[in-house]
Amino acid sequence: MDTQKKQLITWDGVNVCVRLKLAALWTSLMFLIIYLDYFHLYMPGKIEDISQGKVYIFEITQGFLFGALSSVAIPTLMIFFSVAFSVSVNRWTNITVASVYIPFMLFNLAGEAWPHMVFGAFLEVVLLSLIIIYAWKWPRIEK
């Protein structure tokens, strides 16, 4: 009589280091920022406002555009910094930048906030909170 051996199924238990988790979270945040800005253009009257030189209550100036670029350049750079910085610098930089960006992301709800914007802001806050949690709980290696 042939006996059948049961095949054990195991899940891939590869641990991903905190650096890569942080970089992935910052990357996810950047995709959300880009798509929310893009979908914002579909809201009635927004393209007309832009063509008249206005975004929300702000005049579109060189300073405004520099500030807008700076606001997305920081999370973009955090993707690289999360992998490149030393652990101690990395940890505190991620905690600080993510903490500063939570109210910044919520500011985007000022004025006319459609459901997609509220949902996007909620997801952004979740991602930023996860960045803070992962950086805060970064495991220490005993030497």
C-alpha positions in Angstrom: 0.0 0.0 0.0 1.3 3.4 -1.0 1.3 6.0 1.6 0.9 9.6 0.6 3.0 12.2 2.2 1.2 15.4 3.1 3.0 18.3 1.7 3.6 21.0 4.2 2.6 24.5 3.0 4.6 27.3 4.5 4.3 31.0 3.9 7.3 33.0 2.8 8.5 34.4 6.0 11.1 36.8 4.7 11.5 39.7 7.0 11.7 43.1 5.3 14.0 45.5 7.0 12.6 48.8 8.5 14.5 50.9 6.0 12.6 49.3 3.1 9.3 49.5 4.9 9.8 53.2 5.4 10.9 53.8 1.8 7.8 51.9 0.6 5.5 53.9 2.9 7.0 57.2 1.6 6.6 56.0 -2.0 3.0 55.1 -1.4 2.5 58.5 0.1 4.0 60.2 -3.0 1.6 58.2 -5.2 -1.3 59.4 -3.2 -0.2 63.0 -3.2 0.3 62.9 -7.0 -3.0 61.2 -7.7 -5.0 63.5 -5.4 -3.5 66.5 -7.1 -4.3 65.0 -10.5 -7.9 64.1 -9.5 -8.3 67.6 -8.1 -8.1 68.9 -11.7 -11.3 67.0 -12.5 -13.3 69.1 -10.0 -15.5 71.7 -11.8 -13.9 75.1 -12.1 -10.4 74.1 -10.9 -8.7 74.3 -14.3 -10.3 77.7 -14.9 -9.0 78.9 -11.5 -5.5 77.7 -12.4 -5.7 79.4 -15.8 -6.6 82.6 -14.0 -3.6 82.2 -11.7 -5.2 81.0 -8.6 -5.1 77.8 -6.5 -7.7 77.8 -3.6 -7.0 81.3 -2.1 -3.4 81.5 -3.3 -2.1 83.4 -6.2 0.1 81.3 -8.5 3.5 82.9 -8.3 7.1 81.7 -8.5 7.1 81.6 -4.7 3.9 79.5 -4.6 5.3 77.1 -7.2 8.6 76.8 -5.3 6.7 76.1 -2.1 4.5 73.5 -3.8 7.6 71.8 -5.2 9.3 71.9 -1.9 6.3 70.4 -0.2 6.5 67.3 -2.4 10.3 67.2 -2.7 10.7 66.5 1.0 8.7 63.2 1.0 10.3 62.3 -2.3 13.8 62.7 -0.7 12.6 60.7 2.3 12.3 57.6 0.1 16.1 57.8 -0.5 16.9 59.0 3.0 15.1 56.1 4.6 17.5 53.8 2.9 20.7 55.9 3.1 20.8 57.6 6.5 22.2 55.9 9.6 19.7 54.3 11.9 19.7 57.0 14.6 19.4 59.9 12.0 16.9 57.9 10.0 14.7 57.1 12.9 14.4 60.7 14.1 14.2 62.2 10.6 11.3 59.9 9.7 9.4 60.6 13.0 9.9 64.4 12.7 9.1 64.8 9.0 6.0 62.5 9.2 4.8 64.3 12.3 5.1 67.7 10.5 3.3 66.3 7.4 0.2 65.1 9.2 -1.3 68.5 9.8 0.1 69.6 6.4 -1.9 66.9 4.6 -5.0 67.7 6.6 -4.7 71.4 5.5 -5.5 70.2 2.0 -9.1 69.6 3.2 -9.5 73.4 3.8 -12.2 74.9 1.6 -14.1 72.5 -0.6 -13.4 68.9 0.4 -15.0 66.3 -1.7 -15.2 62.6 -0.5 -12.2 61.5 -2.5 -10.1 64.2 -0.9 -11.3 63.2 2.6 -10.5 59.5 1.8 -7.1 60.5 0.4 -6.2 62.6 3.4 -7.3 59.7 5.7 -5.0 57.3 3.8 -2.1 59.9 3.9 -2.5 60.2 7.7 -2.5 56.4 8.0 0.7 56.1 6.0 2.4 58.9 7.9 1.3 57.3 11.2 2.7 53.9 10.1 6.0 55.7 9.2 6.1 57.1 12.8 5.2 53.7 14.3 7.9 51.8 12.3 10.5 54.4 13.0 9.6 54.6 16.7 9.7 50.8 17.1 12.8 50.2 15.1 14.3 47.1 16.6 17.6 47.4 18.4 20.3 44.8 17.7 22.2 43.5 20.7 25.9 43.5 20.2 
